[in-house]
Amino acid sequence: MYENEFAVRLAKLRLQKGVSARDMSLSIGQNPGYINSIENGKSLPSMAGFFFICEYLDITPEEFFDGELEQPKEMTGKALY
């Protein structure tokens, strides 16, 4: 996955959750522009930051990188088992 694909995927998942970039940034303990800078391709999260993002979005890292998966199971309300 390229940097721009990461940014697009993050924005898409965040919008599906219905939260602003600012609110998401603050919810994961970052400065207000953190998610915005990632989505604009200005930075990438650390590994720990990526795990916080996945936890916030209620998805696994695998689901984040699964480009064919339009909406992760947790977001559709389906059970994981």
C-alpha positions in Angstrom: 0.0 0.0 0.0 1.4 3.4 -1.0 1.3 6.5 1.2 -1.6 8.1 -0.7 -3.6 4.8 -0.6 -3.1 4.8 3.2 -4.4 8.4 3.4 -7.4 7.6 1.3 -8.2 4.5 3.2 -8.0 6.3 6.5 -10.3 9.1 5.3 -12.8 6.6 4.0 -12.9 4.6 7.2 -13.1 7.7 9.3 -16.0 9.1 7.3 -17.8 5.7 7.5 -17.5 6.0 11.3 -19.0 9.6 11.0 -16.3 11.4 12.9 -14.3 14.5 12.1 -10.5 14.3 11.7 -10.2 16.7 14.6 -12.3 14.7 17.0 -10.6 11.5 16.0 -7.2 13.1 16.6 -8.1 14.3 20.0 -9.8 10.9 20.9 -6.5 9.1 20.3 -4.5 11.5 22.3 -2.9 13.5 19.5 -2.9 17.2 18.5 -6.0 18.4 16.6 -4.4 18.3 13.2 -2.8 14.8 13.5 -5.3 12.8 11.4 -5.7 15.7 8.9 -1.9 15.7 8.3 -2.0 11.9 7.6 -5.0 12.2 5.3 -3.3 15.0 3.4 -0.2 12.9 2.9 2.1 15.2 5.0 2.9 12.4 7.5 2.4 8.8 8.4 1.6 7.5 11.8 4.1 5.5 13.9 3.4 1.9 14.4 1.9 2.6 17.8 -0.2 5.5 16.3 -1.4 3.1 13.6 -2.6 0.6 16.2 -4.4 3.4 18.1 -6.1 4.4 14.8 -7.2 0.8 14.2 -8.5 0.5 17.8 -10.4 3.7 17.5 -12.0 2.6 14.2 -12.8 -0.8 15.7 -10.9 -2.7 13.0 -7.9 -4.9 12.9 -4.7 -3.8 11.0 -5.5 -6.5 8.5 -8.9 -5.0 7.8 -7.3 -1.6 7.4 -5.1 -2.9 4.6 -7.8 -5.0 3.0 -8.6 -2.7 0.0 -11.3 -5.1 -1.3 -13.2 -4.9 2.0 -15.4 -1.9 1.6 -16.7 -1.8 5.1 -15.1 -3.8 8.0 -17.3 -6.3 9.7 -17.4 -4.3 12.9 -18.8 -1.3 11.1 -21.5 -3.3 9.4 -22.7 -4.8 12.7 -21.8 -8.4 11.7 -20.3 -10.8 14.2 -16.6 -11.5 13.9 -17.0 -15.3 14.3 
